[in-house]
C-alpha cells in the first residue's frame, strides 16, 4: 500500500481531534465521512474538504475506494461497526474504549485475525510526547528499576472554546444503560492504559474504592500490584466542580509519577495546562551526583497525541508493521477498568486477568 484511502465513521465531538492527523499526512487521503446526522456529516465534510458524504454505514463500507476506516461512533456501537468494517475488507482504527464488554472485544479481535485485516485502538496517550519521553527514560534506565507508579486525574472546570462548542447530544449515551459505567469507563481507560504501558508490566491485583458524584463522575482511589512484586501502583481520580483550571480542551488534567530506585520522573500535564511547570521533569540521585533535568521544550499540546496516533496508523498500514494499541492490549485495559469496579463493589482484591465479562457498578443508570 503506497497511500491510505480513509473513511471516517462518526463525526461527533471528538472527531476533529482524531481526523486532524490524517488530513495532515502526505500519504493519507480522507475520502469520505459518515454520520447518521446528515447535517453533521456535511458540515464535517466541508470543514475537512472531504468529497463523499454518507449517512448509512453500509454505504461507506461498500465504497471500494476506501482501504481503511476510523470508527468514532459511540462505544456501544463499536462491536457491530468494527466487525462490519472488517468483513467489508477494511482495516480499522477504533476509538477507545474498544467495546462495552470483554466478549465483544475478543470477538472483534478474532474477526480481524479471520479477515486478515489490521484492527487497532486509537489511544492518544500512547503517542503523547511527554508520556513517550517518560517511557523512553524508564527503558533507558534513567531511574533504575521502577518501584512505583502514581497516576492522578483531576476534573474541574474550564472556559475553553473546545469545551464550550461540544454538542450535548454527544454525551447522552454516556449517561444511561448504553454505557456500562461513567467517567471511570469513558475517560479513565487512557490512564488504565498508562498504568501498564509506562512500566511494561501487567497488573495482577486491584484494590479500589469508587464513589459517584453528579451521576457521571466517579472519584476513586486504587492500588495496583504488578507481575514484579517490588512494583506497586496507585491511581487517584478527583472531581472538583468549583475548581477552574487552564486548559485548551476539557476541564481536566493528569499527572504521572514513576519512581525508581535511582530517580523519579514527573509528567506534569496531559489534557490541560494546570501547572506552570516543564511537561517532564527527571530527578536522578546517586552517591555524589544529584541532578534535576527539566524537559521544557517538548511538545505538550494534548492534541499532538491524537495527530501522532493517526499518523502512526497510516504508517503502520503502509509499512506493514504492528499498529498500537492492539486489540489484545485494549482488552487488557478493559479488564482493568472492570476490575476497579469489581474490587470496589466487593471490597477485596481482584485480578483483572480473571475478568471475562462486563462489570457494571451498583446503581449505574438507575436514575
Secondary structure as UniProt FT lines:
FT   STRAND          4..9
FT   TURN            13..14
FT   HELIX           15..24
FT   TURN            26..27
FT   STRAND          28..34
FT   HELIX           38..48
FT   STRAND          52..54
FT   HELIX           57..61
FT   TURN            64..65
FT   STRAND          68..71
FT   HELIX           75..77
FT   HELIX           78..87
FT   TURN            88..89
FT   STRAND          91..95
FT   HELIX           102..115
FT   STRAND          119..122
FT   HELIX           124..127
FT   HELIX           129..139
FT   TURN            140..143
FT   STRAND          146..157
FT   HELIX           161..164
FT   HELIX           168..170
FT   HELIX           172..175
FT   TURN            177..178
FT   HELIX           183..186
FT   TURN            187..188
FT   HELIX           189..197
FT   TURN            198..200
FT   STRAND          203..210
FT   TURN            214..216
FT   STRAND          220..226
FT   TURN            229..230
FT   STRAND          232..244
FT   STRAND          252..260
FT   STRAND          263..267
FT   STRAND          280..286
FT   TURN            287..288
FT   STRAND          289..295
FT   HELIX           303..319
FT   HELIX           327..346
FT   HELIX           352..354
FT   TURN            362..365
//
